[in-house]
Amino acid sequence: MQTKVNLTLDKEPEICDNSSMIKNTIEQFVEDVDKIVMLRLGLSVHDLADFPFFDYFNESDDRDGVAYENAVETCADDFLDQVEDEYGEVGLL
């Protein structure tokens, strides 16, 4: 004896659900670095000298991931170090 089952799907099944992964952009990366710099320095990264943000940015990192957070923090720290080198410790007060 065989039993037949009819299934009705409300939506098509997804092969890979990437909804939990938040993609990043260089603009978002710079904004996240800027938030840290603003808190520590009181100035925006846009107010100061150019900085190689692309050296720290990896678009394959998810914004909610550890690698992304580490890159943002490292970039912010290095940015602040550059400010200190160029303007002295007084610039960081």
N, C-alpha and C positions, 0 to 999 in steps of 0.2 A: 504494500500500500504506500503510495506517494502522497505527500502533502504539498500543495502549491501555495506559495506565499507571494502576494502582490505588495510591492513596496512603492510608496510614493514619496519622492524627495521634494522638499520645499525649495531647495536650491541645489544646483549642481555641486557635487563634491569637488573639493580642491585637491589637487595633487600635492601641492606644497603650500602650507599656510604660513606666509611670511608676515602676517599682520602684527606679530609680536616684535618684529625687527623694525627699528626706526632708522631709516636711511638718513645719512647726513650729507651736507653740502659744505663747501668751503666757506660760504657765507655764514652758515650756522656755526661752524667751527670757530670762526673769528669772533662771532657774537658771544659764544661761550667763553672764549679766552678773555674777551673784553669785560665780561661780568666779573671775573676774578681780578683783573687789573683795576677795574673801577673800585672794587671793594678795598683793595690794598693800597692803591695810589691816589684814587680820587680823580683820575684822568682817564680818558678813553684811549685805546690803542690807536684810534684814528687821529688823535691830537698830537701824536708823537712821530718819531722817525719811522720810515718803512722797516718792516720786519718780514723775514722769510717764513710766513705761516705755512706755505706749501711743503716745507721741509718736515713739518710735524703732522700734516694732514694725511689721512688714509681714508679714501671714500668707501673702502670695503668694511671699515669698522662701523658697527651699529652704535647709534648715539646712546643707547641704554647699556652698552657694554663696558667692561673694565678697560680694555685697550683704548677706547675713545676717551674715557675719563683721564687715563694716565697721559695720553697725548695732550689733552687740553691743559692739564696741570703742569706738565713739563714745559709746554710752550709758554704758558703764563709766567712760570718761574724764570725761564731764559729771557723772556721779554723784559721782565723786571730787572734782571741782572744787566742786560744791555742798557737800560735806562740808568742804572746806578753807575755803570762804567762811563757813560756819556755825560751825565749831569751830576754825578757824585751822590753821596748819601743824602745830602740835603734834598735832592729831588724826590727821594722816597718818603720824606716826612709829610 
